[in-house]
Amino acid sequence: MQTSTSSEITLDVNGEEHALSVDHRTTLLDALRERLDLTGSKKGCDHGQCGACTVLVDGRRTVACLQFAVAAEGREITTVEGLAPEGGALHPVQQAFLDLDGYQCGYCTPGQICSAVAVIEEHAAGWPSAATDDVRPESGASSLTPEEIRERMSGNLCRCGAYVSIVEAVARAADERAADERGAAASTEEAAV
């Protein structure tokens, strides 16, 4: 009895569905780069240790070099190419990286940006990190301090050493997100009155 070593799958990437025939051993990173021409995610170590291939799967950070493409079927995949909203504007994290020089050679930048987007969402949802002083739910969300950002971004390496600018960019994008939420809450309150 011979079994097939490939499958027909459909990947939902950046809001578009892509039908592919892939070998069961094909990583999500290879499917994205080689089959879908989405080359933003980089192959750095190919061992899940550098974070250059980080993408979002159902909103959670995933190192695409360790994820099989067949296991990503039916999940929402977002690459750096899919972060920007319609209309050509950059995502706030992308803009902060650009404004604050959160890159040097740029090789790790797509993974850093995808990870930063998830970091900001995780923090806003109240998820603690190893750097969080008080993890009790009743203590509320901790401040997104530089120490918190460094801890939460620790899975993404920058060989050029742009860490100071990366931390500043993540902090700025998080502050902008919080300000937008406060503005939306104030608008909702005014509309209710």
N, C-alpha and C positions, 0 to 999 in steps of 0.2 A: 504494500500500500504506500503510495507516494502522496505526501502532503504538500500543499502549496506554500511557498515561502514569501508570497506577496499578497497584498490586499488592495482592494479598491476602497479608497476613503474619501471623505469630503472634509476639508478643513475650512473653518470659518476664521479668516484672517482679515483683520482691519475692516470688518463688516461685509466682506465679500466671501462667497463660498467658492472653493476650488476643489474640483474632483481630480484625484491623483491615483495612480497605481504605484504603490511603493513596496519595496522589500520590507519585511517586518523589522529588520534591524536599522532602517533609516531613522536617523535622529530628526527631531523637529527642526533643529538648526540647519541640517543639510537639506531638508525639504523646503524650508523657507529660502535659503540662499541659492540652491542649485536648481530647484524645480519651479519656484515662484519668482525668482529674481529679486527677492527682498534682501538686499545685501547690507542693510543697516546693521543687523546683528552680526557680530564678528566671531570668528573661531580663534580664540586665544590659546587656551591650554588644552581644550577638548577633554578635560577631566572634571569640569564643574568647580574649579577652584579660583578662577579669575573674574568671573562675572561679565566678561565682554559679550557673551551671547544672551544676556538676560532679556527676556520678553515677559509680557503679562499673559497669563492663562487664567481666564475667569477673574481677572483683576489682581491675581496673586503673582508675585515674582517667581519666575521659573528659569533655571539655566537650561536653555534649549539644547545644549550639547548632551545632556543626560536624559532628556525626555524623548521617548520614541514617538514618531509622528502618528503611528496608529493609536497611541494612547491619548492623543490630543483631539481625536475625532469627537465631534459633538460639543466641543468646548470653545469658548470665545478667546481667540488669540489676538493680542495687540502687540505689534512691533513698533519701533521708533517711527517708522513711516506712517503709522496709523494714529499717532497721538494728537497731531494738530487738528483743531476743529475745522469745519468747512469754511471756505473763504480765504484760505491761504495764510492766516495768522498762525504763529507758532503757539504751541502749548506753553503755558506759563513757565514750566520747568525748562523747556527748551530755550525760551527767551532769557530766563535768568542765567542759564549756562553761557549763553552768548554774551549777555551784558557784563557778566562778572568774570569772564575768561575761565570758565570751569572746564577747560580742556586745554591740551597742548597739541599733541600729535593728532588727537581725535579718535584714535583707534578704540579706546574703551568707552568713549562718550555715549554711544547709543545704549549700551548696557547700563551705564551710570544713570542716564536719564530715565530709562524704564524703571530701574530700581528706585530712583528718587520719587517718581510718581507713586509707586506703591508705598514707600516709606511715609509719605505725607498722608496718604489715605489710612494706613495702619495706625499712625499716631492720632489722626482725627477720630478714628473709631475707638480710641482708648486702649489699644494694645500696648502692653508694656514691653520694654526691652531689657537686656541685662544691665543697662545703665540707669534704669528707672529706679528712683529712690523708694517710692511708696507705691506698691503694686495693688493695694487694696482698692476694690471697685469704688468704694465711697470716697476715696481721696480725689477722684476726678482725673482728668487728663493732666499729665505732667507737661512741663514746658518742653518745647522742642529745642533744647539747648545744643550747643556745638558737640558736647559729649554724647548726647542722645543721637544726633545725626551721624557722628562718626561710628558709633556702635551699630546703628541700624544699616549703614552703608558699608559695613566691614567686609561683606562678601564681594565687593567690587574693587578690584585693584587698578591703580593708575601707575603705570611704569614711569611716567614723566613726573609724577609727584605733584599734581595740581590739586591736592587735597584741600588746601586752605580755600581756594576758590570754589571747589565743589561744595564744601560745607556752607559757604556763604550763599551759593546759588540755591541750595535746598532750603535754607532758612528763609530766603527772600520769597521763594515760590510758596512755602508754607504760610508765611505771613500774608501774602496776597490771597491765598485760599481762605484763610480765617477772616480777612477783611470782607471778602465777597460774601461769605456766610453771614457775617454780622449785618451787612447791607441787605441781604435777602430777608433776614429775619425782621429787620426794621421795616422793610416794605410790606411784609406780611402783616405785621402788627398795625401799621397805618391803614392798610386796606380793611382790616377787621373793625376798625373804629368807626 
